[in-house]
Amino acid sequence: MKAPTVIGDVNAVQQDGDNGTVLYHPGGFDVQSFGLAVPQLTIGNILGTQAVVRWVRADVGDSDFGEVSLFGAGLQHSISQYFEGLPVDLAAGAFYQKFTIRDDLMDTKLWHVDVTASKNISFMQPYIGLGYDSFDMSVRYEPTTGGSSGTELDVKFDTKSNVHLTAGAQIKLAILKLNAEFNQAATTTVAVGLSLGN
């Protein structure tokens, strides 16, 4: 039978068993998607390497989520510096990100590696990247239906691995940089950014 996931429909599903027994599949939080603004610091360029760190922690009030936290860190290293005459700039990168909701309600971890090609064209720098993602997620919550109330459930989802395609562009205006990109991986996402610096 079909039953909701942790982030699925809020309605519980009842499954009848033998001899009048009943199994209740608890409802989820009915979350389709949500946005999160995250500050990011990029340090570089040192020997062709950039380091990036992003972090945010926010209390979302009286909702079921409570405190939301995201931490990420990664490195990107220039491959082009070792090869003269390449028509594009090539870089290899690795990134780790951890996202949690209320410490133990939801805990996700993402590892990402990629190779990115970019080209400076006047004030614009289009880029395209090919990468690989590995994603882990576990949740812990307390159902409030049937005879399961008061018992915490731990759910660990299978590790998911996907090819990751990125396409985007950065526009440079003096010390201001505008960025927009499209990502196709396990899910399709769009990201926009604003940064200051050279």
SULBELLIN-V980497 format. One record per backbone hydrogen bond with DSSP energy under -0.5 kcal/mol. CO is the residue of the C=O (numbers start at 1). NH is the residue of the N-H. Records with the same first field share a line. If there is no record, write none. Layout:
CO=NH ; NH
This chain:
5=8
6=29
7=31
8=30
9=28
13=25
14=16
15=23
17=20
18=21
21=17
23=15 ; 25
24=26
25=13
30=32
39=55
41=53
43=51
45=47
46=49
48=78
49=46
50=76
51=43
52=74
53=41
54=72
56=70
58=60 ; 68
60=63
66=60
67=102
68=58
69=100
70=56
71=98
72=54
73=96
74=52
75=94
76=50
77=92
79=82
80=83
83=86
89=118
90=79 ; 80
91=116
92=77
93=114
94=75
95=112
96=73
97=110
98=71
99=108
100=69
101=105 ; 106
102=104 ; 105
105=140
106=101
107=138
108=99
109=136
110=97
111=134
112=95
113=132
114=93
115=130
116=91
117=128
118=89
119=121 ; 126
121=124
123=172
124=121
125=170
126=119
127=168
128=117
129=166
130=115
131=164
132=113
133=162
134=111
135=160
136=109
137=157
138=107
139=155
141=143 ; 153
143=150
145=148
146=149
148=151
150=152
151=143
153=141 ; 155
155=139 ; 157
160=135
162=133
164=131
165=184
166=129
167=182
168=127
169=180
170=125
171=173 ; 178
173=176
175=197
176=173
177=195
178=171
179=193
180=169
181=191
182=167
183=185 ; 189
184=165
187=185 ; 189
189=183
191=181
193=179
195=177
